Amino acid sequence: MIKGVNRQIIEIKNTNCPYFERIICCVNPRFSGEQKQQLVDCAVKFAREIEEEQKSRTKKLPIWLVAGISASAGALVSFILMLILN
């Protein structure tokens, strides 16, 4: 929730993310005197970094698949050891 009415904000409407329709960045009061384009560029860069991080996370295997592979490998090792020791 944004508090106060004297906040300078930058709104990014094109997020390229199915979860969020917009990103609202609150400008730090120390930097409110900066040029508008510089603040917008920084906000867009930040949004792109978030998007890239999200894309890299979605490339990982699902946890259920990792758990299944691990359980299968453990069962195989146990079976082989059982055959060798008996």
N, C-alpha and C positions, 0 to 999 in steps of 0.2 A: 504494500500500500504506500502511495506517495503522500507524504505529509507536507504541509506548507503550501502557500500559493506563490511564493517568490522563487520557485525552482525553475531553472531553465532545463528543458528536456529536448531530446532528439528522439523522434519516433521513426522506426524502420518498419515499413509495411510489407515489404517483400522479403520474407524470411527464408524461403525455399525449404521450409520445414513443415511436415504435416501436423506437428503437435502445436505449433505456435503461429498465430496469424500476424503478430507484430511484436517488435521488441522496443521497449521504452528505456532510454538511457538518461539518467539524471546527471547533469553536468555538475562537477565539483565546483562550489562557489569560487574557489581560488582561480579557476580557469574560465570563468564566465565571460571574461573580457577578451578571450581569444577570438580569432576570426571564425566566422560561422562555418566556412568550408573546411577548415582544419578540424573542427569538432565533428562535423559530419563524416569526414574521411576516417577519422579515428573510430567512430561508432560503426561504420560500415566494415572496417577492418576487423573490429571485435566480433561482429556478427559472422563474418566469413570464417574466422578462427573457430567459432562455436560450431558452425556448419561442418567444417573439415573434421573437427574432433568427433562429431556425431557420425559422420561417414566412416571414420576409422573404427569406431566402436561397433558399427553394424556389420562389419566384415568378420567378426569373430564367430566361432562356432557356438551354437546354443549350449547352455549348461547341461541339458539333458543328454545331448549327444556326447559331450566330453565325459559325463558320468557313465554312460553306457559303454563307451570304448574302454574306460578305465576298469570297469567291472569285468568286462569280457577278457581283457588282458590278464587281470588277476586270476580269473577262473582258469584260463589257459595255462598260466604258470603253475598254479596249484595242481592241475591235472597232470602236467608233465612231471612235476616233482613226485606225485603219487605213483606214477608209472615207474619212475627210476628207482625209488626207494622200496618198492614192493617186489 
